[in-house]
Structure formats: C-alpha cells, structure tokens
Amino acid sequence: MAENRVVVGVNGSEGSLAALHRAAEEARRRDAVLVPVLVWHPVGGEMAYRSHPCPPLLKQWQQAACDRLDSAFDRAFGGRPADLRVEPLVVRAEKPGPALVGIADQPSDLLVVGTGKQGRLARVLHGSVSRYCLAHARGAVLGVAPTAQAPMPAPTQRAEDTEPSHRAALSAAA
C-alpha cells in the first residue's frame, strides 16, 4: 500500500508559503509525509544550457534552489517542523506543472499549489501551474490563495538539528 503524501509546490512566493502552511496542516491531519517540491531550471532554460553546458554553474544553480527551499521553510515556520516527516525534493525541470504532477503520481497523493496573483500576460507566456495541476493530476489537488499575511507559528526545532536531511535532487527529463 502506498504511503500517504502531501506534495506541495514551493517557489518562495507569498502564495507558495501559504500553500506550504496549508500542506503542513493537511499532512498533520492525514498523518502523511510532507513533500515540498521546488522546481528549477538553468538560467536561460534547458536549450541554452545544452548548447553551452557549464557543470560548475549547474552545481551552483542547484545549490541555490536547495537554499531557496530551505529559506521557504525558514520564512514559513522558522525552520522545518519537527512534528512532521518532511521529504523535500529539488527538481530540475523546464515547467513546474508537469514536474509536480509527475511527483504526485499516486491516487492517494494530495497535491497542494498556490493560486497566486498572475496577470493575463504572464498566464499567456508561462501558463498557470495550478490550472495545469488541476487538469492533469491523478489525485486530489488543493489550490491555496495567497493570504494578506500567512500566520507564523511558534518557532520549531530545525529538522537538521535532530536528523539527517532527506533532501533529494532530481533531474526531470527535458
């Protein structure tokens, strides 16, 4: 039987922090693993990187993505919540929607995404991650609107202080 998971897209925006808060609540309520996912791609995109690869830069960009995910936890909770099992993923992919749907691939998974404020032009150029996820996910999708101010819970002990990191860096097929 598959383990219950709450997968949440995180990019550091206020909307994604609100989604992270809601995902943590859902993980507690469901006694599920919280899987925060930050999707990144090389500066200039995959095609530009393939034409001019630079492994040292790629390593720096990947580390910056890991740092952004850690920073999101710091901003949202003051560190990783000690009362939750958290398995963060940093994924290299051109588009976040397909990457999130690919990770939340079990019918029992709950996928939580921020609905964020996005103008008409941005939606046309970049698409809407939440709309993509709603249309393509195998399991339930919860869209979370950004709040004026996400509640800041009491500081928790950082997971890094109590156990080794579960962070995994993945590469999605381009």
N, C-alpha and C positions, 0 to 999 in steps of 0.2 A: 504494500500500500504506500502511495506517495505521501511524503511529509507535507503538512500544511505550510504554505509560504505566503507571505505578503510581499510582493515585489513593488518597489516604488522608484519612479524616475526622479533623479536629483540632478540639478544643474547649478544650484546655489542661488537661484532667483527666489524672491519672496513667495511666489506661487509654489515652487518646489519645496520650500521649507514648510509651508502649510500642508502640502501633501505628505511630507516626511512625518510631521506631527500626527496626522490622521492615520497614516500607515502604522506608526508605532502603537496607537490606540487599538487599531484593528488586530495587530499581531498579539497584543496582550489579551484582547477579548477572545480571540480564536486559539490561543496558546500555539501560535505559529512562529516560524522563523521569519525575521525581518530581513529582506534582501534589497538594500538600497543599491541602485544602479546609476552610475554616471557614464554617459556615452560621450566619447571624444573622437576627434579625427585630426590628422596632421593639419597644421596651418596651411591654408591654400587648398586643402582637400586631398583625397586619395590619389587622383590623377596627377596632380602636381608633385606629390611625393614620389610616386612611381617613376616619374620622368627624371627626378633629381633626388634620389634617396640619400639620407644622411642619418645613419643609425645613432650617433651621439645625440643629435637633435630629437630624434624619435624618442629616445630614452628620457630626455628632459621633458618632453610634452606629456609622456605617460606619467612621469612623476608629478608633474603639475596637476594632472587630472586626479591622481590619488590624493594630492594635497587639497584640491577643491572639495572632494568628497569628505575628507576629514574636517575641513573648515565648515562645511554644511552642518555636520553633527555638532561642532563647537557652537555655531551660531544658534542652532535649534534647541539644543539640550545642555550645552556646556560640556559636551563630550558624549561618548557612546553610552546609552542607557545600560546600566549594569543588570537590570531586571529582564532584559531581552536577549535572546540569542540573535546576534546580528552577523550576517554573512555578506559583507559589501563586495560589489563587483565593479570594476572599472573596465569598460568595454570599448574597444576601438571599432567604430563603425561609422559609415557616412551619415546615416539617418537614425535618429533615436527611436522612432516609432517601430520600425521592423526589429530593431535590436531588443526593445522591451518586450514586444510580443513573442519574440523567439525565446526569451528567457522565461517568461510567464507562460510556459507551454503546456502546463497540466490543467485539466478542467477544474481542479480544486484550488488553483492559484487565484489569489486576488491581486489584480494589477491596479495600483493607485498612481494617478497622474495629476499634476497641477493643470488647471484650465487656463491660467494666466491671462493677462490682457495682451492682446495681439491685434495690431491694426490690419486693415484689409490688405494692404500691400505686402506685409510680412507673411500673411496666410497664403497669398498667391505665390510668393517667392519660395517660402520654406515649408508650407503646409502646416497643418495642425497636428501635433503629436497626439493630443488627446483624441481627436477625431479618428486618426489612423488606428489607435489602440482600440477604440470603441468598435470600429468596423471589422477588425481583424483578430482580436484576442479570442482564445479558446475558452477562457474562463470569464469570471466577472471583472468588470472594470469600474473603478470608482474615480470620478472626476472631482477634484477639490478646487474650489475657487479660492484665490488669494484673499487673505483677511487683512484688515487695516493694520493689525498688529498680532502676530502669532503669539499665543501665550508662552511665556518662558517658565518651564517647570523648575523646581529646585535643582541646583547642581547635583549631578550624579558622579559616582566614581567612574573614571575613564576605563573602558574595557582594556586598553593597552596596559593599565596598571595591574590588572588581575589575570589576564590570559593572553596567549599569543594572538596576533592579528589573524583574522580569517580572510583578509583581502586577497582577491584573485584578479589578475589582469588577463583579460581575454582579447582575442582578435576575432572579429566577425568577418566573414567572407565579404569581400567588396563586390 
